[in-house]
Amino acid sequence: MILTGIGSTGGIGVTTLMANLFDYLLSKNKNVYWISLSSLLPPLLYYNKDLWIEYDTIVRKVPQWEKIKCIFCDECLKTCSFKSIARFGEMYVTYNELCISCTSCLYSCKNRAIYLESKIIGSIEQSSINKRVFRTNLKPKDILSTWHCKTIISVLSKKLPKDAIIILDFLSGFRELWAELINMSDKILFYNNDLLTWEMLYKSISHDQAEIVLAVNNNYYDIFSESGYSFALPVPHTKEINIESIQGKKISDEEYQQIVKDLAFVLNLD
C-alpha cells in the first residue's frame, strides 16, 4: 500500500504528521517504510552520522543525436508532445524532467540520426541506521518529473515486501504532480488549511482514484466543518509542537498523538 502526503503549504504540517505516523506504526511492529522523493528528511527521521547506501540507480533512456546524420529538420522537436527537446543552433538538448522516453522523436527522424542512450539520472538511497528509511538523490528539477516518481514507486514496490506500507513524502506546495501522485497512490493524506483549494481538489477526483484523508490545523477546523467537511482531522498546531518538530523529537502533545492514532485508524493501518 502506498500512502502519499500532500501539503498545500510548507512549514510544520504534512511531513511532521506522517513522520509521527511512521514512528507510531513502527512501534506497533507494522511493516512500514519511509521514502522521501527528495534528499530532505523530517528531523524526526534524521540520524547523526548516518551513512546513505545506494539502494538502486535511476536510469533513463534519453535521446541522443548523431551530428553526422542529423540535418536539423526539427521533426523530433515538433513531434515531442512534452516539449522536452530544445534546439540551440546545431545542437539538440533533452530536458530529463520533461522527457518520458516515449520514443516518438526516434520514429520521427527520417535520417535515423536519433538513438536512445541509458543515462544514470540519480539514485534511491537507504539509511544505514534505519533500513526502513529511504530518500532519493536527484537534481531539484528532476524531482518534479512524473517519470521519476513512477520509477521510484515501481522500484520500491517490487523490492519491498508485498504487504509493505510505503509512506511517500513529497515537497509541499508543488501542485504540478498532485494529479499523478493521486493516481499512483492507494491513499492520500492531504494537509491543507485553504477551503477553496480543498474544494477544487475534492470535486476533481473520481471514485476509482486514491482514498483521500483531509487534515487541517485545528484553528481552521470550524471553517471546514461549517462547509460540510466535518470529517477533517483537526491537527493541533502550537509553538511547542513546532519546536519539537524542528528539534527532531516525537511530538509529546497528547492531543496530537491522539490524532496520529485516529489517522492510523481512518487509514485502516492500526
C-alpha positions in Angstrom: 0.0 0.0 0.0 1.3 3.5 -0.9 0.3 6.4 1.3 1.4 9.8 0.0 1.4 13.0 1.9 0.5 16.2 0.1 0.5 19.7 1.6 -0.6 22.9 0.0 2.0 24.9 2.0 5.3 24.3 3.7 6.1 24.5 7.4 5.2 22.1 10.2 2.4 20.2 8.5 2.0 17.0 6.5 5.6 15.8 6.8 5.6 16.1 10.6 2.3 14.3 10.8 3.4 11.5 8.6 6.8 11.1 10.4 4.9 10.7 13.7 2.5 8.2 12.0 5.6 6.3 10.7 7.0 6.3 14.2 3.7 5.1 15.6 3.3 2.3 13.1 6.9 1.1 13.8 6.0 0.9 17.5 3.1 -1.3 16.5 5.5 -3.6 14.5 3.9 -2.7 11.2 5.8 -3.4 8.0 6.2 0.3 7.2 8.8 2.1 5.1 9.5 5.8 4.5 10.6 7.3 1.2 11.3 10.9 0.6 11.0 12.0 -3.1 13.9 14.4 -2.4 17.1 14.3 -0.3 15.2 16.1 2.5 14.1 14.2 5.6 11.9 15.3 8.5 14.1 15.9 11.6 12.4 13.0 13.4 14.0 10.6 10.9 17.3 12.4 10.6 20.1 10.5 12.4 23.5 12.0 13.3 26.5 10.3 11.5 24.0 8.5 9.2 25.6 6.9 6.1 23.5 6.6 3.0 23.8 3.4 0.9 22.8 3.3 -2.7 19.8 1.0 -2.9 19.1 1.3 -6.6 20.1 3.5 -9.5 17.5 5.6 -11.5 18.3 5.0 -15.2 16.6 6.8 -18.1 16.8 6.2 -21.8 17.1 9.6 -23.3 17.5 10.6 -27.0 20.9 11.4 -28.4 21.8 12.8 -31.9 24.4 11.7 -34.3 25.6 15.0 -35.8 26.9 13.3 -39.0 23.4 12.1 -39.8 21.3 14.9 -38.4 20.1 17.5 -40.9 18.4 19.7 -38.2 15.0 19.4 -39.8 13.3 19.9 -36.3 10.9 17.0 -36.9 11.9 15.5 -33.5 11.3 18.8 -31.8 7.9 19.2 -33.5 6.8 15.6 -32.6 7.6 15.8 -28.9 4.3 16.4 -27.2 6.1 17.1 -23.8 8.3 19.9 -25.1 11.3 18.1 -23.7 13.5 18.8 -26.7 15.1 22.2 -27.4 17.4 23.4 -30.2 20.4 25.6 -29.7 22.0 26.3 -33.1 23.2 23.0 -34.4 22.6 21.1 -31.2 19.5 19.4 -29.6 19.1 19.2 -25.9 16.8 16.9 -23.9 15.2 18.1 -20.6 15.1 14.9 -18.5 12.4 16.2 -16.2 10.0 16.5 -19.1 11.0 13.5 -21.3 9.0 10.3 -20.7 11.1 8.1 -23.1 8.1 7.6 -25.4 10.5 7.3 -28.5 8.2 9.5 -30.7 11.3 11.6 -31.6 13.1 8.4 -32.6 10.4 7.4 -35.1 10.0 10.9 -36.5 13.7 11.1 -37.6 13.8 10.1 -41.3 17.7 10.0 -41.3 17.8 7.8 -38.2 20.1 10.2 -36.5 18.5 9.7 -33.1 19.3 6.8 -30.7 18.4 6.1 -27.1 21.2 6.1 -24.5 20.8 4.8 -21.0 21.8 7.5 -18.6 22.0 7.4 -14.8 19.8 10.3 -13.5 20.1 9.6 -9.8 19.7 7.0 -7.2 17.5 5.7 -4.3 19.4 5.7 -1.1 18.8 3.7 2.1 19.7 4.8 5.6 22.4 2.8 7.2 20.9 3.3 10.7 17.2 2.7 9.9 16.8 0.3 6.9 13.2 1.3 6.6 14.1 4.9 5.6 14.8 5.8 2.0 15.5 9.1 0.1 16.1 10.0 -3.5 19.2 11.7 -4.8 18.1 13.7 -7.8 18.7 17.1 -9.2 15.9 19.5 -7.9 14.3 19.9 -11.4 14.2 16.1 -11.8 12.1 15.7 -8.6 9.1 17.2 -10.3 9.2 14.6 -13.1 6.2 12.2 -13.4 8.5 9.6 -14.8 10.9 9.7 -11.9 8.1 9.4 -9.3 6.6 6.4 -11.1 10.0 4.8 -11.4 10.9 5.3 -7.7 7.5 3.9 -6.6 7.8 1.0 -9.1 11.3 0.0 -7.8 10.3 0.1 -4.2 7.0 -1.7 -4.8 8.9 -4.6 -6.5 11.7 -4.9 -4.0 9.9 -4.4 -0.7 7.5 -7.0 0.8 4.1 -7.2 -0.8 2.4 -6.2 2.5 4.6 -3.2 3.0 3.1 0.2 3.9 5.1 2.7 1.9 4.8 6.3 3.2 5.8 8.7 0.4 6.8 12.2 1.3 6.6 14.9 -1.3 7.7 18.5 -1.2 4.8 20.7 -0.1 3.4 23.4 -2.5 4.4 21.7 -5.8 1.0 21.2 -7.4 2.3 20.0 -10.7 2.4 16.4 -9.6 -0.8 16.3 -7.4 -2.9 14.5 -10.0 -0.2 12.0 -10.8 0.5 11.3 -7.1 -3.2 10.7 -6.5 -3.2 8.2 -9.5 -0.1 6.4 -8.3 -1.1 6.1 -4.6 -3.6 4.0 -2.8 -4.3 6.6 -0.1 -3.5 10.3 0.2 -3.1 12.4 3.3 -3.9 15.9 2.2 -2.9 18.5 4.8 -4.4 21.9 3.9 -5.8 25.0 5.6 -7.4 26.6 2.5 -11.0 25.7 1.9 -11.1 26.7 -1.7 -8.0 24.5 -2.5 -9.6 21.5 -0.8 -13.0 22.0 -2.6 -11.2 22.3 -6.0 -9.3 19.0 -5.3 -12.4 17.2 -3.8 -14.6 17.9 -6.8 -11.9 16.9 -9.3 -11.2 13.4 -8.1 -13.1 10.3 -9.2 -14.3 7.4 -7.0 -11.8 5.0 -8.5 -8.8 7.1 -7.5 -6.9 7.1 -4.2 -8.8 7.5 -0.9 -8.1 11.0 0.4 -8.0 11.9 4.1 -8.2 15.6 4.9 -6.2 17.1 7.8 -6.3 20.8 8.8 -4.8 22.8 11.7 -7.4 22.7 14.5 -7.9 26.5 14.4 -9.2 26.1 10.8 -11.4 23.2 11.6 -14.6 25.2 12.2 -14.4 26.8 8.8 -14.2 23.3 7.1 -16.9 21.8 9.4 -19.3 24.6 8.7 -18.9 24.0 4.9 -19.8 20.3 5.4 -16.3 18.8 5.8 -16.6 17.7 9.5 -14.6 14.6 8.6 -11.4 16.6 8.5 -8.8 15.7 11.2 -8.1 18.7 13.4 -4.4 18.7 14.0 -3.0 20.7 17.0 -0.6 23.4 15.9 1.3 25.1 18.8 4.7 26.7 19.3 5.7 23.7 21.5 4.8 21.3 18.7 6.8 23.4 16.2 9.8 23.4 18.4 9.7 19.6 19.0 9.3 19.0 15.3 12.3 21.2 14.4 14.4 19.5 17.1 13.6 16.1 15.7 11.6 14.9 18.6 8.5 12.8 18.7 5.5 15.2 19.3 4.7 14.8 23.0 1.3 16.7 22.9 -1.3 14.1 23.9 -3.9 15.6 21.6 -1.5 15.4 18.6 -0.7 11.8 19.3 -4.4 11.0 19.5 -4.8 12.5 16.0 -1.9 10.2 14.8 -3.8 7.2 16.2 -7.0 8.5 14.7 -5.2 8.8 11.3 -3.9 5.2 11.5 -7.5 4.1 12.3 -9.1 6.1 9.4 -6.4 4.7 7.0 -7.1 1.2 8.3 -3.5 0.7 9.3 -4.0 0.1 13.1 
